[in-house]
Amino acid sequence: MKNSKFVIDKLAKLFEQGLISSKDLASELMTILKSKRDEIVFKMKLTSKDEFEVLSKRVENLEKKIDQLKINKKKKSN
């Protein structure tokens, strides 16, 4: 309940600031969710902070590669 209240408060704050564009809203929402995810993982102490940062970078790189592959696949199918 506490986490959902946090997200709702952040969304309300975004609307107050006038971020109405869907791209702005989507990117801000993803940023909020990623920060909460990072916070939860860090609290669980699964890895050290340094290890976590390295793993986060690796995941980001993999996500970028996946996006590029999807774009290339769409171009080839057209």
C-alpha positions in Angstrom: 0.0 0.0 0.0 2.8 2.4 0.8 4.5 1.8 -2.5 1.3 2.3 -4.5 0.7 5.6 -2.6 4.2 6.7 -3.5 3.6 6.0 -7.2 0.2 7.7 -7.1 1.7 10.8 -5.4 4.4 11.0 -8.0 1.8 10.8 -10.8 -0.3 13.5 -9.2 2.8 15.7 -8.9 3.5 15.1 -12.6 0.0 16.3 -13.6 0.4 19.3 -11.4 3.6 20.2 -13.2 1.9 20.0 -16.5 3.7 17.1 -18.0 0.8 16.1 -20.2 2.7 14.7 -23.2 2.3 11.0 -23.3 6.1 10.5 -24.0 7.0 12.7 -21.1 4.6 10.9 -18.8 5.7 7.5 -20.0 9.4 8.3 -19.5 8.8 9.9 -16.1 6.8 6.9 -15.0 9.5 4.5 -16.1 12.1 6.5 -14.2 10.0 6.4 -11.1 9.5 2.6 -11.4 13.1 2.0 -12.1 14.2 4.0 -9.1 11.7 2.1 -6.8 13.0 -1.2 -8.3 16.6 -0.2 -7.6 15.7 0.9 -4.1 14.0 -2.4 -3.3 16.8 -4.5 -4.7 19.4 -2.4 -2.7 17.4 -2.8 0.5 17.3 -6.6 0.0 21.1 -6.5 0.0 21.4 -9.1 -2.8 24.5 -7.5 -4.1 26.9 -4.7 -3.1 26.3 -1.3 -4.5 29.2 -1.6 -6.9 28.0 -4.9 -8.2 24.5 -3.6 -8.5 25.7 -0.6 -10.6 27.7 -2.9 -12.9 24.7 -5.3 -13.3 22.4 -2.4 -13.9 24.6 -1.1 -16.7 24.8 -4.6 -18.3 21.0 -4.8 -18.2 20.7 -1.4 -19.8 23.0 -2.4 -22.5 21.1 -5.6 -23.2 17.8 -3.7 -23.3 19.3 -1.3 -25.9 20.5 -4.2 -28.0 17.1 -5.8 -27.8 15.5 -2.6 -28.9 17.9 -2.3 -31.8 17.2 -5.9 -32.9 13.5 -5.2 -32.8 14.0 -2.2 -35.0 16.2 -4.1 -37.4 13.6 -6.9 -37.6 10.9 -4.5 -38.4 13.0 -2.9 -41.2 13.8 -6.3 -42.7 10.1 -7.5 -42.6 9.0 -4.3 -44.5 
